[in-house]
């Protein structure tokens, strides 16, 4: 039988990623869905999933700055 409860690490990861996508949307004047699609299109989500642990330990400003830089390097134009 599979447990339907997320373990703490997975729960923390989901919480941070959700939080930072919403913060990204607010910082760059986007709707949440628009921010998600932008991050997905320009590599921000891949970066976020790979480095979430390090990003969540820093101030959100630096996480947002890093996400923006990754997207910009991959063709993002906002």
N, CA, C and O atoms as a Maestro MAE file, in Angstrom:
{
 s_m_m2io_version
 :::
 2.0.0
}

f_m_ct {
 s_m_title
 :::
 protein
 m_atom[312] {
  # First column is atom index #
  i_m_mmod_type
  r_m_x_coord
  r_m_y_coord
  r_m_z_coord
  i_m_residue_number
  s_m_chain_name
  s_m_pdb_residue_name
  s_m_pdb_atom_name
  i_m_atomic_number
  :::
  1 25 0.840 -1.181 0.000 1 A "UNK " " N  " 7
  2 3 0.000 0.000 0.000 1 A "UNK " " CA " 6
  3 2 0.891 1.252 0.000 1 A "UNK " " C  " 6
  4 15 1.820 1.358 0.800 1 A "UNK " " O  " 8
  5 25 0.606 2.177 -0.883 2 A "UNK " " N  " 7
  6 3 1.385 3.400 -1.016 2 A "UNK " " CA " 6
  7 2 0.811 4.487 -0.127 2 A "UNK " " C  " 6
  8 15 -0.401 4.697 -0.077 2 A "UNK " " O  " 8
  9 25 1.693 5.166 0.566 3 A "UNK " " N  " 7
  10 3 1.265 6.264 1.429 3 A "UNK " " CA " 6
  11 2 0.867 7.464 0.583 3 A "UNK " " C  " 6
  12 15 1.551 7.799 -0.384 3 A "UNK " " O  " 8
  13 25 -0.221 8.106 0.937 4 A "UNK " " N  " 7
  14 3 -0.683 9.282 0.198 4 A "UNK " " CA " 6
  15 2 -0.160 10.570 0.816 4 A "UNK " " C  " 6
  16 15 -0.468 11.661 0.337 4 A "UNK " " O  " 8
  17 25 0.616 10.450 1.858 5 A "UNK " " N  " 7
  18 3 1.168 11.609 2.535 5 A "UNK " " CA " 6
  19 2 2.563 11.877 1.968 5 A "UNK " " C  " 6
  20 15 3.395 10.975 1.871 5 A "UNK " " O  " 8
  21 25 2.797 13.125 1.599 6 A "UNK " " N  " 7
  22 3 4.121 13.492 1.095 6 A "UNK " " CA " 6
  23 2 5.118 13.497 2.238 6 A "UNK " " C  " 6
  24 15 4.789 13.898 3.354 6 A "UNK " " O  " 8
  25 25 6.327 13.055 1.963 7 A "UNK " " N  " 7
  26 3 7.337 13.154 3.000 7 A "UNK " " CA " 6
  27 2 7.742 14.621 3.147 7 A "UNK " " C  " 6
  28 15 7.416 15.441 2.289 7 A "UNK " " O  " 8
  29 25 8.437 14.950 4.206 8 A "UNK " " N  " 7
  30 3 8.763 16.340 4.512 8 A "UNK " " CA " 6
  31 2 9.584 17.002 3.411 8 A "UNK " " C  " 6
  32 15 9.322 18.151 3.054 8 A "UNK " " O  " 8
  33 25 10.568 16.296 2.873 9 A "UNK " " N  " 7
  34 3 11.414 16.870 1.828 9 A "UNK " " CA " 6
  35 2 10.596 17.227 0.589 9 A "UNK " " C  " 6
  36 15 10.776 18.302 0.018 9 A "UNK " " O  " 8
  37 25 9.715 16.348 0.176 10 A "UNK " " N  " 7
  38 3 8.867 16.612 -0.989 10 A "UNK " " CA " 6
  39 2 7.914 17.763 -0.702 10 A "UNK " " C  " 6
  40 15 7.704 18.632 -1.548 10 A "UNK " " O  " 8
  41 25 7.352 17.763 0.474 11 A "UNK " " N  " 7
  42 3 6.448 18.838 0.879 11 A "UNK " " CA " 6
  43 2 7.163 20.192 0.885 11 A "UNK " " C  " 6
  44 15 6.616 21.189 0.414 11 A "UNK " " O  " 8
  45 25 8.380 20.221 1.418 12 A "UNK " " N  " 7
  46 3 9.168 21.460 1.441 12 A "UNK " " CA " 6
  47 2 9.478 21.938 0.028 12 A "UNK " " C  " 6
  48 15 9.409 23.133 -0.260 12 A "UNK " " O  " 8
  49 25 9.817 21.003 -0.845 13 A "UNK " " N  " 7
  50 3 10.149 21.340 -2.231 13 A "UNK " " CA " 6
  51 2 8.937 21.942 -2.941 13 A "UNK " " C  " 6
  52 15 9.042 22.981 -3.592 13 A "UNK " " O  " 8
  53 25 7.806 21.292 -2.811 14 A "UNK " " N  " 7
  54 3 6.574 21.780 -3.444 14 A "UNK " " CA " 6
  55 2 6.199 23.152 -2.889 14 A "UNK " " C  " 6
  56 15 5.814 24.045 -3.644 14 A "UNK " " O  " 8
  57 25 6.308 23.316 -1.594 15 A "UNK " " N  " 7
  58 3 5.972 24.599 -0.966 15 A "UNK " " CA " 6
  59 2 6.871 25.719 -1.474 15 A "UNK " " C  " 6
  60 15 6.383 26.801 -1.800 15 A "UNK " " O  " 8
  61 25 8.172 25.475 -1.545 16 A "UNK " " N  " 7
  62 3 9.090 26.515 -2.004 16 A "UNK " " CA " 6
  63 2 8.867 26.850 -3.466 16 A "UNK " " C  " 6
  64 15 8.822 28.025 -3.833 16 A "UNK " " O  " 8
  65 25 8.727 25.840 -4.300 17 A "UNK " " N  " 7
  66 3 8.548 26.089 -5.731 17 A "UNK " " CA " 6
  67 2 7.261 26.862 -5.982 17 A "UNK " " C  " 6
  68 15 7.240 27.782 -6.800 17 A "UNK " " O  " 8
  69 25 6.203 26.502 -5.296 18 A "UNK " " N  " 7
  70 3 4.945 27.241 -5.414 18 A "UNK " " CA " 6
  71 2 5.132 28.684 -4.970 18 A "UNK " " C  " 6
  72 15 4.700 29.613 -5.651 18 A "UNK " " O  " 8
  73 25 5.775 28.864 -3.830 19 A "UNK " " N  " 7
  74 3 6.027 30.198 -3.286 19 A "UNK " " CA " 6
  75 2 6.827 31.054 -4.264 19 A "UNK " " C  " 6
  76 15 6.465 32.202 -4.520 19 A "UNK " " O  " 8
  77 25 7.905 30.507 -4.808 20 A "UNK " " N  " 7
  78 3 8.799 31.318 -5.635 20 A "UNK " " CA " 6
  79 2 8.178 31.638 -6.991 20 A "UNK " " C  " 6
  80 15 8.467 32.692 -7.557 20 A "UNK " " O  " 8
  81 25 7.334 30.758 -7.525 21 A "UNK " " N  " 7
  82 3 6.631 31.075 -8.773 21 A "UNK " " CA " 6
  83 2 5.673 32.242 -8.558 21 A "UNK " " C  " 6
  84 15 5.582 33.136 -9.399 21 A "UNK " " O  " 8
  85 25 4.964 32.235 -7.441 22 A "UNK " " N  " 7
  86 3 4.052 33.338 -7.117 22 A "UNK " " CA " 6
  87 2 4.834 34.631 -6.920 22 A "UNK " " C  " 6
  88 15 4.414 35.687 -7.393 22 A "UNK " " O  " 8
  89 25 5.969 34.557 -6.226 23 A "UNK " " N  " 7
  90 3 6.815 35.738 -6.024 23 A "UNK " " CA " 6
  91 2 7.370 36.251 -7.352 23 A "UNK " " C  " 6
  92 15 7.453 37.461 -7.564 23 A "UNK " " O  " 8
  93 25 7.748 35.344 -8.238 24 A "UNK " " N  " 7
  94 3 8.247 35.725 -9.556 24 A "UNK " " CA " 6
  95 2 7.155 36.464 -10.325 24 A "UNK " " C  " 6
  96 15 7.410 37.495 -10.946 24 A "UNK " " O  " 8
  97 25 5.954 35.933 -10.279 25 A "UNK " " N  " 7
  98 3 4.818 36.573 -10.959 25 A "UNK " " CA " 6
  99 2 4.607 37.994 -10.445 25 A "UNK " " C  " 6
  100 15 4.434 38.925 -11.232 25 A "UNK " " O  " 8
  101 25 4.620 38.154 -9.138 26 A "UNK " " N  " 7
  102 3 4.415 39.479 -8.549 26 A "UNK " " CA " 6
  103 2 5.564 40.429 -8.892 26 A "UNK " " C  " 6
  104 15 5.333 41.592 -9.222 26 A "UNK " " O  " 8
  105 25 6.791 39.935 -8.815 27 A "UNK " " N  " 7
  106 3 7.961 40.777 -9.073 27 A "UNK " " CA " 6
  107 2 8.000 41.284 -10.514 27 A "UNK " " C  " 6
  108 15 8.443 42.404 -10.767 27 A "UNK " " O  " 8
  109 25 7.542 40.469 -11.448 28 A "UNK " " N  " 7
  110 3 7.619 40.833 -12.858 28 A "UNK " " CA " 6
  111 2 6.251 41.132 -13.465 28 A "UNK " " C  " 6
  112 15 6.076 41.096 -14.683 28 A "UNK " " O  " 8
  113 25 5.288 41.426 -12.598 29 A "UNK " " N  " 7
  114 3 3.952 41.875 -13.020 29 A "UNK " " CA " 6
  115 2 3.297 40.915 -14.019 29 A "UNK " " C  " 6
  116 15 2.814 41.320 -15.076 29 A "UNK " " O  " 8
  117 25 3.299 39.629 -13.646 30 A "UNK " " N  " 7
  118 3 2.683 38.590 -14.474 30 A "UNK " " CA " 6
  119 2 1.569 37.919 -13.683 30 A "UNK " " C  " 6
  120 15 1.523 37.994 -12.455 30 A "UNK " " O  " 8
  121 25 0.682 37.268 -14.405 31 A "UNK " " N  " 7
  122 3 -0.265 36.367 -13.751 31 A "UNK " " CA " 6
  123 2 0.516 35.118 -13.365 31 A "UNK " " C  " 6
  124 15 1.556 34.830 -13.957 31 A "UNK " " O  " 8
  125 25 0.025 34.380 -12.384 32 A "UNK " " N  " 7
  126 3 0.739 33.182 -11.916 32 A "UNK " " CA " 6
  127 2 0.951 32.169 -13.035 32 A "UNK " " C  " 6
  128 15 2.043 31.619 -13.174 32 A "UNK " " O  " 8
  129 25 -0.075 31.921 -13.825 33 A "UNK " " N  " 7
  130 3 0.052 30.952 -14.913 33 A "UNK " " CA " 6
  131 2 1.059 31.446 -15.959 33 A "UNK " " C  " 6
  132 15 1.833 30.656 -16.499 33 A "UNK " " O  " 8
  133 25 1.047 32.737 -16.239 34 A "UNK " " N  " 7
  134 3 1.993 33.323 -17.194 34 A "UNK " " CA " 6
  135 2 3.436 33.148 -16.689 34 A "UNK " " C  " 6
  136 15 4.335 32.815 -17.460 34 A "UNK " " O  " 8
  137 25 3.639 33.376 -15.388 35 A "UNK " " N  " 7
  138 3 4.975 33.208 -14.802 35 A "UNK " " CA " 6
  139 2 5.430 31.751 -14.904 35 A "UNK " " C  " 6
  140 15 6.574 31.474 -15.264 35 A "UNK " " O  " 8
  141 25 4.525 30.828 -14.585 36 A "UNK " " N  " 7
  142 3 4.848 29.402 -14.683 36 A "UNK " " CA " 6
  143 2 5.270 29.042 -16.110 36 A "UNK " " C  " 6
  144 15 6.287 28.379 -16.312 36 A "UNK " " O  " 8
  145 25 4.487 29.481 -17.091 37 A "UNK " " N  " 7
  146 3 4.790 29.155 -18.486 37 A "UNK " " CA " 6
  147 2 6.089 29.812 -18.954 37 A "UNK " " C  " 6
  148 15 6.851 29.211 -19.711 37 A "UNK " " O  " 8
  149 25 6.339 31.026 -18.512 38 A "UNK " " N  " 7
  150 3 7.583 31.726 -18.838 38 A "UNK " " CA " 6
  151 2 8.780 30.968 -18.262 38 A "UNK " " C  " 6
  152 15 9.766 30.732 -18.960 38 A "UNK " " O  " 8
  153 25 8.686 30.587 -16.985 39 A "UNK " " N  " 7
  154 3 9.773 29.843 -16.349 39 A "UNK " " CA " 6
  155 2 9.995 28.493 -17.025 39 A "UNK " " C  " 6
  156 15 11.130 28.043 -17.177 39 A "UNK " " O  " 8
  157 25 8.916 27.865 -17.422 40 A "UNK " " N  " 7
  158 3 9.019 26.576 -18.107 40 A "UNK " " CA " 6
  159 2 9.682 26.740 -19.474 40 A "UNK " " C  " 6
  160 15 10.563 25.961 -19.837 40 A "UNK " " O  " 8
  161 25 9.261 27.743 -20.223 41 A "UNK " " N  " 7
  162 3 9.764 27.955 -21.579 41 A "UNK " " CA " 6
  163 2 11.248 28.312 -21.601 41 A "UNK " " C  " 6
  164 15 11.979 27.879 -22.492 41 A "UNK " " O  " 8
  165 25 11.694 29.103 -20.618 42 A "UNK " " N  " 7
  166 3 13.061 29.613 -20.651 42 A "UNK " " CA " 6
  167 2 14.006 28.967 -19.637 42 A "UNK " " C  " 6
  168 15 15.029 29.553 -19.285 42 A "UNK " " O  " 8
  169 25 13.672 27.772 -19.169 43 A "UNK " " N  " 7
  170 3 14.600 27.003 -18.349 43 A "UNK " " CA " 6
  171 2 14.598 27.313 -16.862 43 A "UNK " " C  " 6
  172 15 15.345 26.701 -16.099 43 A "UNK " " O  " 8
  173 25 13.775 28.247 -16.449 44 A "UNK " " N  " 7
  174 3 13.710 28.610 -15.038 44 A "UNK " " CA " 6
  175 2 13.203 27.477 -14.156 44 A "UNK " " C  " 6
  176 15 13.706 27.273 -13.051 44 A "UNK " " O  " 8
  177 25 12.212 26.743 -14.641 45 A "UNK " " N  " 7
  178 3 11.691 25.624 -13.842 45 A "UNK " " CA " 6
  179 2 12.717 24.517 -13.690 45 A "UNK " " C  " 6
  180 15 12.865 23.954 -12.606 45 A "UNK " " O  " 8
  181 25 13.419 24.202 -14.753 46 A "UNK " " N  " 7
  182 3 14.465 23.179 -14.663 46 A "UNK " " CA " 6
  183 2 15.517 23.585 -13.630 46 A "UNK " " C  " 6
  184 15 15.939 22.779 -12.801 46 A "UNK " " O  " 8
  185 25 15.927 24.846 -13.697 47 A "UNK " " N  " 7
  186 3 16.891 25.390 -12.741 47 A "UNK " " CA " 6
  187 2 16.337 25.319 -11.321 47 A "UNK " " C  " 6
  188 15 17.048 24.950 -10.386 47 A "UNK " " O  " 8
  189 25 15.078 25.670 -11.171 48 A "UNK " " N  " 7
  190 3 14.423 25.671 -9.869 48 A "UNK " " CA " 6
  191 2 14.343 24.262 -9.286 48 A "UNK " " C  " 6
  192 15 14.646 24.060 -8.110 48 A "UNK " " O  " 8
  193 25 13.938 23.292 -10.095 49 A "UNK " " N  " 7
  194 3 13.852 21.914 -9.613 49 A "UNK " " CA " 6
  195 2 15.236 21.367 -9.249 49 A "UNK " " C  " 6
  196 15 15.378 20.613 -8.286 49 A "UNK " " O  " 8
  197 25 16.245 21.750 -10.019 50 A "UNK " " N  " 7
  198 3 17.590 21.242 -9.777 50 A "UNK " " CA " 6
  199 2 18.246 21.886 -8.553 50 A "UNK " " C  " 6
  200 15 18.969 21.222 -7.810 50 A "UNK " " O  " 8
  201 25 17.991 23.182 -8.346 51 A "UNK " " N  " 7
  202 3 18.704 23.926 -7.308 51 A "UNK " " CA " 6
  203 2 17.808 24.463 -6.190 51 A "UNK " " C  " 6
  204 15 18.221 25.361 -5.457 51 A "UNK " " O  " 8
  205 25 16.613 23.943 -6.046 52 A "UNK " " N  " 7
  206 3 15.669 24.495 -5.081 52 A "UNK " " CA " 6
  207 2 16.237 24.512 -3.668 52 A "UNK " " C  " 6
  208 15 15.981 25.444 -2.906 52 A "UNK " " O  " 8
  209 25 17.004 23.490 -3.315 53 A "UNK " " N  " 7
  210 3 17.507 23.396 -1.948 53 A "UNK " " CA " 6
  211 2 18.414 24.583 -1.619 53 A "UNK " " C  " 6
  212 15 18.286 25.182 -0.551 53 A "UNK " " O  " 8
  213 25 19.314 24.919 -2.517 54 A "UNK " " N  " 7
  214 3 20.194 26.064 -2.295 54 A "UNK " " CA " 6
  215 2 19.418 27.374 -2.379 54 A "UNK " " C  " 6
  216 15 19.650 28.284 -1.582 54 A "UNK " " O  " 8
  217 25 18.502 27.477 -3.334 55 A "UNK " " N  " 7
  218 3 17.735 28.711 -3.508 55 A "UNK " " CA " 6
  219 2 16.862 29.034 -2.304 55 A "UNK " " C  " 6
  220 15 16.691 30.202 -1.956 55 A "UNK " " O  " 8
  221 25 16.313 28.013 -1.671 56 A "UNK " " N  " 7
  222 3 15.383 28.280 -0.572 56 A "UNK " " CA " 6
  223 2 16.097 28.756 0.696 56 A "UNK " " C  " 6
  224 15 15.452 29.260 1.615 56 A "UNK " " O  " 8
  225 25 17.414 28.600 0.751 57 A "UNK " " N  " 7
  226 3 18.146 29.027 1.950 57 A "UNK " " CA " 6
  227 2 18.542 30.491 1.899 57 A "UNK " " C  " 6
  228 15 18.979 31.056 2.901 57 A "UNK " " O  " 8
  229 25 18.389 31.108 0.731 58 A "UNK " " N  " 7
  230 3 18.801 32.494 0.541 58 A "UNK " " CA " 6
  231 2 17.575 33.407 0.550 58 A "UNK " " C  " 6
  232 15 16.437 32.935 0.543 58 A "UNK " " O  " 8
  233 25 17.813 34.681 0.564 59 A "UNK " " N  " 7
  234 3 16.748 35.666 0.470 59 A "UNK " " CA " 6
  235 2 16.020 35.490 -0.866 59 A "UNK " " C  " 6
  236 15 16.653 35.194 -1.880 59 A "UNK " " O  " 8
  237 25 14.707 35.669 -0.875 60 A "UNK " " N  " 7
  238 3 13.939 35.459 -2.108 60 A "UNK " " CA " 6
  239 2 14.424 36.375 -3.231 60 A "UNK " " C  " 6
  240 15 14.329 36.007 -4.402 60 A "UNK " " O  " 8
  241 25 14.932 37.540 -2.904 61 A "UNK " " N  " 7
  242 3 15.453 38.463 -3.915 61 A "UNK " " CA " 6
  243 2 16.517 37.777 -4.773 61 A "UNK " " C  " 6
  244 15 16.510 37.906 -5.997 61 A "UNK " " O  " 8
  245 25 17.412 37.063 -4.144 62 A "UNK " " N  " 7
  246 3 18.499 36.401 -4.877 62 A "UNK " " CA " 6
  247 2 17.985 35.219 -5.690 62 A "UNK " " C  " 6
  248 15 18.475 34.960 -6.789 62 A "UNK " " O  " 8
  249 25 17.005 34.507 -5.160 63 A "UNK " " N  " 7
  250 3 16.404 33.404 -5.921 63 A "UNK " " CA " 6
  251 2 15.713 33.948 -7.167 63 A "UNK " " C  " 6
  252 15 15.835 33.376 -8.249 63 A "UNK " " O  " 8
  253 25 14.987 35.054 -7.012 64 A "UNK " " N  " 7
  254 3 14.306 35.663 -8.155 64 A "UNK " " CA " 6
  255 2 15.313 36.194 -9.169 64 A "UNK " " C  " 6
  256 15 15.120 36.053 -10.376 64 A "UNK " " O  " 8
  257 25 16.370 36.794 -8.682 65 A "UNK " " N  " 7
  258 3 17.424 37.315 -9.556 65 A "UNK " " CA " 6
  259 2 18.063 36.175 -10.349 65 A "UNK " " C  " 6
  260 15 18.291 36.305 -11.552 65 A "UNK " " O  " 8
  261 25 18.351 35.063 -9.680 66 A "UNK " " N  " 7
  262 3 18.939 33.900 -10.349 66 A "UNK " " CA " 6
  263 2 17.995 33.324 -11.398 66 A "UNK " " C  " 6
  264 15 18.420 32.995 -12.505 66 A "UNK " " O  " 8
  265 25 16.715 33.201 -11.053 67 A "UNK " " N  " 7
  266 3 15.737 32.681 -12.007 67 A "UNK " " CA " 6
  267 2 15.641 33.587 -13.232 67 A "UNK " " C  " 6
  268 15 15.604 33.114 -14.367 67 A "UNK " " O  " 8
  269 25 15.602 34.884 -12.986 68 A "UNK " " N  " 7
  270 3 15.535 35.845 -14.094 68 A "UNK " " CA " 6
  271 2 16.765 35.710 -14.991 68 A "UNK " " C  " 6
  272 15 16.643 35.705 -16.216 68 A "UNK " " O  " 8
  273 25 17.945 35.602 -14.386 69 A "UNK " " N  " 7
  274 3 19.190 35.484 -15.156 69 A "UNK " " CA " 6
  275 2 19.189 34.206 -16.011 69 A "UNK " " C  " 6
  276 15 19.607 34.239 -17.168 69 A "UNK " " O  " 8
  277 25 18.729 33.098 -15.455 70 A "UNK " " N  " 7
  278 3 18.668 31.850 -16.206 70 A "UNK " " CA " 6
  279 2 17.731 32.002 -17.403 70 A "UNK " " C  " 6
  280 15 18.065 31.589 -18.514 70 A "UNK " " O  " 8
  281 25 16.568 32.590 -17.175 71 A "UNK " " N  " 7
  282 3 15.604 32.772 -18.258 71 A "UNK " " CA " 6
  283 2 16.156 33.712 -19.327 71 A "UNK " " C  " 6
  284 15 15.992 33.467 -20.523 71 A "UNK " " O  " 8
  285 25 16.799 34.768 -18.901 72 A "UNK " " N  " 7
  286 3 17.382 35.721 -19.845 72 A "UNK " " CA " 6
  287 2 18.441 35.044 -20.722 72 A "UNK " " C  " 6
  288 15 18.505 35.285 -21.927 72 A "UNK " " O  " 8
  289 25 19.260 34.204 -20.111 73 A "UNK " " N  " 7
  290 3 20.295 33.468 -20.867 73 A "UNK " " CA " 6
  291 2 19.691 32.509 -21.873 73 A "UNK " " C  " 6
  292 15 20.328 32.158 -22.866 73 A "UNK " " O  " 8
  293 25 18.451 32.081 -21.617 74 A "UNK " " N  " 7
  294 3 17.778 31.125 -22.495 74 A "UNK " " CA " 6
  295 2 16.752 31.783 -23.421 74 A "UNK " " C  " 6
  296 15 15.878 31.111 -23.968 74 A "UNK " " O  " 8
  297 25 16.868 33.098 -23.588 75 A "UNK " " N  " 7
  298 3 16.013 33.782 -24.551 75 A "UNK " " CA " 6
  299 2 14.840 34.546 -23.993 75 A "UNK " " C  " 6
  300 15 14.086 35.155 -24.752 75 A "UNK " " O  " 8
  301 25 14.663 34.532 -22.683 76 A "UNK " " N  " 7
  302 3 13.575 35.280 -22.057 76 A "UNK " " CA " 6
  303 2 13.770 36.772 -22.257 76 A "UNK " " C  " 6
  304 15 14.902 37.252 -22.287 76 A "UNK " " O  " 8
  305 25 12.688 37.499 -22.391 77 A "UNK " " N  " 7
  306 3 12.803 38.903 -22.731 77 A "UNK " " CA " 6
  307 2 12.119 39.841 -21.757 77 A "UNK " " C  " 6
  308 15 11.956 41.017 -22.080 77 A "UNK " " O  " 8
  309 25 11.719 39.395 -20.607 78 A "UNK " " N  " 7
  310 3 11.031 40.290 -19.650 78 A "UNK " " CA " 6
  311 2 12.003 41.031 -18.811 78 A "UNK " " C  " 6
  312 15 11.604 41.823 -17.957 78 A "UNK " " O  " 8
  :::
 }
 m_bond[311] {
  # First column is bond index #
  i_m_from
  i_m_to
  i_m_order
  :::
  1 1 2 1
  2 2 3 1
  3 3 4 2
  4 3 5 1
  5 5 6 1
  6 6 7 1
  7 7 8 2
  8 7 9 1
  9 9 10 1
  10 10 11 1
  11 11 12 2
  12 11 13 1
  13 13 14 1
  14 14 15 1
  15 15 16 2
  16 15 17 1
  17 17 18 1
  18 18 19 1
  19 19 20 2
  20 19 21 1
  21 21 22 1
  22 22 23 1
  23 23 24 2
  24 23 25 1
  25 25 26 1
  26 26 27 1
  27 27 28 2
  28 27 29 1
  29 29 30 1
  30 30 31 1
  31 31 32 2
  32 31 33 1
  33 33 34 1
  34 34 35 1
  35 35 36 2
  36 35 37 1
  37 37 38 1
  38 38 39 1
  39 39 40 2
  40 39 41 1
  41 41 42 1
  42 42 43 1
  43 43 44 2
  44 43 45 1
  45 45 46 1
  46 46 47 1
  47 47 48 2
  48 47 49 1
  49 49 50 1
  50 50 51 1
  51 51 52 2
  52 51 53 1
  53 53 54 1
  54 54 55 1
  55 55 56 2
  56 55 57 1
  57 57 58 1
  58 58 59 1
  59 59 60 2
  60 59 61 1
  61 61 62 1
  62 62 63 1
  63 63 64 2
  64 63 65 1
  65 65 66 1
  66 66 67 1
  67 67 68 2
  68 67 69 1
  69 69 70 1
  70 70 71 1
  71 71 72 2
  72 71 73 1
  73 73 74 1
  74 74 75 1
  75 75 76 2
  76 75 77 1
  77 77 78 1
  78 78 79 1
  79 79 80 2
  80 79 81 1
  81 81 82 1
  82 82 83 1
  83 83 84 2
  84 83 85 1
  85 85 86 1
  86 86 87 1
  87 87 88 2
  88 87 89 1
  89 89 90 1
  90 90 91 1
  91 91 92 2
  92 91 93 1
  93 93 94 1
  94 94 95 1
  95 95 96 2
  96 95 97 1
  97 97 98 1
  98 98 99 1
  99 99 100 2
  100 99 101 1
  101 101 102 1
  102 102 103 1
  103 103 104 2
  104 103 105 1
  105 105 106 1
  106 106 107 1
  107 107 108 2
  108 107 109 1
  109 109 110 1
  110 110 111 1
  111 111 112 2
  112 111 113 1
  113 113 114 1
  114 114 115 1
  115 115 116 2
  116 115 117 1
  117 117 118 1
  118 118 119 1
  119 119 120 2
  120 119 121 1
  121 121 122 1
  122 122 123 1
  123 123 124 2
  124 123 125 1
  125 125 126 1
  126 126 127 1
  127 127 128 2
  128 127 129 1
  129 129 130 1
  130 130 131 1
  131 131 132 2
  132 131 133 1
  133 133 134 1
  134 134 135 1
  135 135 136 2
  136 135 137 1
  137 137 138 1
  138 138 139 1
  139 139 140 2
  140 139 141 1
  141 141 142 1
  142 142 143 1
  143 143 144 2
  144 143 145 1
  145 145 146 1
  146 146 147 1
  147 147 148 2
  148 147 149 1
  149 149 150 1
  150 150 151 1
  151 151 152 2
  152 151 153 1
  153 153 154 1
  154 154 155 1
  155 155 156 2
  156 155 157 1
  157 157 158 1
  158 158 159 1
  159 159 160 2
  160 159 161 1
  161 161 162 1
  162 162 163 1
  163 163 164 2
  164 163 165 1
  165 165 166 1
  166 166 167 1
  167 167 168 2
  168 167 169 1
  169 169 170 1
  170 170 171 1
  171 171 172 2
  172 171 173 1
  173 173 174 1
  174 174 175 1
  175 175 176 2
  176 175 177 1
  177 177 178 1
  178 178 179 1
  179 179 180 2
  180 179 181 1
  181 181 182 1
  182 182 183 1
  183 183 184 2
  184 183 185 1
  185 185 186 1
  186 186 187 1
  187 187 188 2
  188 187 189 1
  189 189 190 1
  190 190 191 1
  191 191 192 2
  192 191 193 1
  193 193 194 1
  194 194 195 1
  195 195 196 2
  196 195 197 1
  197 197 198 1
  198 198 199 1
  199 199 200 2
  200 199 201 1
  201 201 202 1
  202 202 203 1
  203 203 204 2
  204 203 205 1
  205 205 206 1
  206 206 207 1
  207 207 208 2
  208 207 209 1
  209 209 210 1
  210 210 211 1
  211 211 212 2
  212 211 213 1
  213 213 214 1
  214 214 215 1
  215 215 216 2
  216 215 217 1
  217 217 218 1
  218 218 219 1
  219 219 220 2
  220 219 221 1
  221 221 222 1
  222 222 223 1
  223 223 224 2
  224 223 225 1
  225 225 226 1
  226 226 227 1
  227 227 228 2
  228 227 229 1
  229 229 230 1
  230 230 231 1
  231 231 232 2
  232 231 233 1
  233 233 234 1
  234 234 235 1
  235 235 236 2
  236 235 237 1
  237 237 238 1
  238 238 239 1
  239 239 240 2
  240 239 241 1
  241 241 242 1
  242 242 243 1
  243 243 244 2
  244 243 245 1
  245 245 246 1
  246 246 247 1
  247 247 248 2
  248 247 249 1
  249 249 250 1
  250 250 251 1
  251 251 252 2
  252 251 253 1
  253 253 254 1
  254 254 255 1
  255 255 256 2
  256 255 257 1
  257 257 258 1
  258 258 259 1
  259 259 260 2
  260 259 261 1
  261 261 262 1
  262 262 263 1
  263 263 264 2
  264 263 265 1
  265 265 266 1
  266 266 267 1
  267 267 268 2
  268 267 269 1
  269 269 270 1
  270 270 271 1
  271 271 272 2
  272 271 273 1
  273 273 274 1
  274 274 275 1
  275 275 276 2
  276 275 277 1
  277 277 278 1
  278 278 279 1
  279 279 280 2
  280 279 281 1
  281 281 282 1
  282 282 283 1
  283 283 284 2
  284 283 285 1
  285 285 286 1
  286 286 287 1
  287 287 288 2
  288 287 289 1
  289 289 290 1
  290 290 291 1
  291 291 292 2
  292 291 293 1
  293 293 294 1
  294 294 295 1
  295 295 296 2
  296 295 297 1
  297 297 298 1
  298 298 299 1
  299 299 300 2
  300 299 301 1
  301 301 302 1
  302 302 303 1
  303 303 304 2
  304 303 305 1
  305 305 306 1
  306 306 307 1
  307 307 308 2
  308 307 309 1
  309 309 310 1
  310 310 311 1
  311 311 312 2
  :::
 }
}
